[in-house]
């Protein structure tokens, strides 16, 4: 089988890059990553704002709930009572209320970001499949080449094991105590086991077009 040809200076990592296989996939993933970073930043800001709000609500200086003060000012406006402008201004500019509004705004931004990220994730799942198909087509010859190398190594190992077993059979038939000479290769299937893992792998390699059926020993076909 001919060796896989790759462009000069092209690495395997570059061959299998999904970003190189699909510009659209790369762009969507980059946008998704950017939004994720924004979401992390906003989450940190909301935590800090929530802590600050709690501190203000427990402060000795906040003897009256600022939300109640603001509500009282709005109700007074509705019923026609005259409320000193200074009181109205103080209620609107209250630090607690400003921070609460900021927290609500951050939470809305975070919710929008999460919905956008979910939408991009859905697109990425589709684009990922398309980009993977492009990569698989490109790298298929190299994969078959590597499978063939493994398969032929297993064939060689099976042949070596068969030679070992034949020698062991002769020694055992003569009742020679020879176990101190070697450790049996128990991690390998029997070279005559056509239902073992090695035989299964070799037949799969044939199906993938990595090796020819004639290369498999008769006992393993």
URGIDA-V501291 format. One record per helix or strand. SS is the DSSP state (@ for helix, = for strand). FROM is the first residue (numbers start at 1). TO is the last residue. If there is no record, write none. Layout:
SS;FROM;TO
SS;FROM;TO
//
This chain:
@;12;15
@;18;21
@;23;57
@;66;79
@;85;92
@;95;173
@;179;181
@;197;207
@;213;215
@;218;220
//
